[in-house]
Amino acid sequence: MNVSLTIFLLTLSAISLAAARHTLRIMQSIRTRKELCDEGTGCYESLGFVGCSVICSAVDNLYHIEQLLNVEYDRYEVIIVLDAQLHTEKFAHIIAHYRMIKVNCSPSDELPTARIRNLYRSSSRNFRRLVLIDCEQRSAYDDFDAAASVASYKFLLPIRSHTLLHRHAIESAAIILSESNYKNIELLISHVGEGGYIFRRQTIIEHGGFSSHLIREINKKATLDIYLPISYTPHTFQHIKPTLKVAIFCTIVTLFLTTWITWGVAAVAALGTTLILICAAGFFSARLYGERSWSSYNIFWFFRQMCSFFRPRKFIV
């Protein structure tokens, strides 16, 4: 057998095994979470004093805020960062809806880039976990810094616009972080769907705030990879850029043509089987963690997360 063909087939086999392994890890993680959380026993109470602050940039929709607040875990808060001068109506709407009042905010020297104009908290006990920050709009990283500077809890989960939390995401993270083996973990990375990052607040302060190179600066030994969904994008906002679709299509067509010309029909069949397996694994994984419909978006993200170990470690928002 041709050496190049052997290498090609071995590569396809490795990709197929990686897809199966990634799916199996997701299945095992979700099964464990269901055993711990579905009955609700002890799942909503603080575990090992683990608390999490969701820090938000460009979140101004009431439905989005309601979804983020719909978490039963007790050591939890949602911090919204918004520029009141640029988004006057939306800011006023949030203030009125949640009955928020201005409170004192002492300047913090932990994160110099956190320039907060005003800080608001709700006067209603029902929304005591919501914090609103009026801050000049510069970048998402600066928004996260402002939120981190007033966060009450040890761990921070950044959330972008149109990104929602999966059910039991916070409880699942708390269960993991409460285990004694993971007491020194500085970063959790989810390799499911949209993925997700949960940072230790002290780590953010030690590195001078959020940035695109932050993840590269964190010791890999202090990073924990998990296979549980943290966040997702609603179907109304799911899309792949047209240029990327064209690039993916052209790449696949070129790959099939090159395979056929170089090694023949049998190699093309092997390639097609591998792609079908990846699509099936992506579909099955999406169903496991709650996606009710399937699209090319699911496959793209499945393959992207499956290959995440080979990508540069960057925190892109």
Secondary structure in CASP SS format (residue, H / E / C, confidence):
PFRMAT SS
TARGET T0000
AUTHOR 0000-0000-0000
METHOD secondary structure of the structure
MODEL  1
M C 1.00
N C 1.00
V H 1.00
S H 1.00
L H 1.00
T H 1.00
I H 1.00
F H 1.00
L H 1.00
L H 1.00
T H 1.00
L H 1.00
S H 1.00
A H 1.00
I H 1.00
S H 1.00
L H 1.00
A H 1.00
A H 1.00
A H 1.00
R H 1.00
H H 1.00
T H 1.00
L H 1.00
R H 1.00
I H 1.00
M H 1.00
Q H 1.00
S H 1.00
I H 1.00
R H 1.00
T H 1.00
R H 1.00
K H 1.00
E H 1.00
L H 1.00
C H 1.00
D C 1.00
E C 1.00
G C 1.00
T C 1.00
G C 1.00
C C 1.00
Y C 1.00
E C 1.00
S C 1.00
L C 1.00
G C 1.00
F C 1.00
V C 1.00
G C 1.00
C E 1.00
S E 1.00
V E 1.00
I E 1.00
C E 1.00
S E 1.00
A C 1.00
V C 1.00
D C 1.00
N C 1.00
L H 1.00
Y H 1.00
H H 1.00
I H 1.00
E H 1.00
Q H 1.00
L H 1.00
L H 1.00
N C 1.00
V C 1.00
E C 1.00
Y C 1.00
D C 1.00
R C 1.00
Y E 1.00
E E 1.00
V E 1.00
I E 1.00
I E 1.00
V E 1.00
L E 1.00
D C 1.00
A C 1.00
Q C 1.00
L C 1.00
H C 1.00
T H 1.00
E H 1.00
K H 1.00
F H 1.00
A H 1.00
H H 1.00
I H 1.00
I H 1.00
A H 1.00
H H 1.00
Y C 1.00
R C 1.00
M E 1.00
I E 1.00
K E 1.00
V E 1.00
N C 1.00
C C 1.00
S C 1.00
P C 1.00
S C 1.00
D C 1.00
E C 1.00
L C 1.00
P C 1.00
T C 1.00
A C 1.00
R C 1.00
I E 1.00
R E 1.00
N E 1.00
L E 1.00
Y E 1.00
R E 1.00
S E 1.00
S C 1.00
S C 1.00
R H 1.00
N H 1.00
F H 1.00
R C 1.00
R C 1.00
L E 1.00
V E 1.00
L E 1.00
I E 1.00
D E 1.00
C E 1.00
E C 1.00
Q C 1.00
R C 1.00
S C 1.00
A H 1.00
Y H 1.00
D H 1.00
D H 1.00
F H 1.00
D H 1.00
A H 1.00
A H 1.00
A H 1.00
S H 1.00
V H 1.00
A C 1.00
S C 1.00
Y C 1.00
K C 1.00
F E 1.00
L E 1.00
L E 1.00
P E 1.00
I E 1.00
R C 1.00
S C 1.00
H C 1.00
T C 1.00
L E 1.00
L E 1.00
H C 1.00
R C 1.00
H C 1.00
A H 1.00
I H 1.00
E H 1.00
S H 1.00
A H 1.00
A H 1.00
I H 1.00
I H 1.00
L H 1.00
S C 1.00
E C 1.00
S H 1.00
N H 1.00
Y H 1.00
K C 1.00
N C 1.00
I C 1.00
E C 1.00
L E 1.00
L E 1.00
I E 1.00
S E 1.00
H C 1.00
V C 1.00
G C 1.00
E C 1.00
G C 1.00
G E 1.00
Y E 1.00
I E 1.00
F E 1.00
R E 1.00
R H 1.00
Q H 1.00
T H 1.00
I H 1.00
I H 1.00
E H 1.00
H C 1.00
G C 1.00
G C 1.00
F C 1.00
S C 1.00
S C 1.00
H C 1.00
L H 1.00
I H 1.00
R H 1.00
E H 1.00
I C 1.00
N C 1.00
K H 1.00
K H 1.00
A H 1.00
T E 1.00
L E 1.00
D E 1.00
I E 1.00
Y C 1.00
L C 1.00
P C 1.00
I C 1.00
S E 1.00
Y E 1.00
T C 1.00
P C 1.00
H H 1.00
T H 1.00
F H 1.00
Q C 1.00
H C 1.00
I C 1.00
K C 1.00
P H 1.00
T H 1.00
L H 1.00
K H 1.00
V H 1.00
A H 1.00
I H 1.00
F H 1.00
C H 1.00
T H 1.00
I H 1.00
V H 1.00
T H 1.00
L H 1.00
F H 1.00
L H 1.00
T H 1.00
T H 1.00
W H 1.00
I H 1.00
T H 1.00
W H 1.00
G C 1.00
V H 1.00
A H 1.00
A H 1.00
V H 1.00
A H 1.00
A H 1.00
L H 1.00
G H 1.00
T H 1.00
T H 1.00
L H 1.00
I H 1.00
L H 1.00
I H 1.00
C H 1.00
A H 1.00
A H 1.00
G H 1.00
F H 1.00
F H 1.00
S H 1.00
A H 1.00
R H 1.00
L H 1.00
Y C 1.00
G C 1.00
E C 1.00
R C 1.00
S C 1.00
W C 1.00
S C 1.00
S H 1.00
Y H 1.00
N H 1.00
I H 1.00
F H 1.00
W H 1.00
F H 1.00
F H 1.00
R H 1.00
Q H 1.00
M H 1.00
C C 1.00
S H 1.00
F H 1.00
F H 1.00
R C 1.00
P C 1.00
R C 1.00
K C 1.00
F C 1.00
I C 1.00
V C 1.00
END
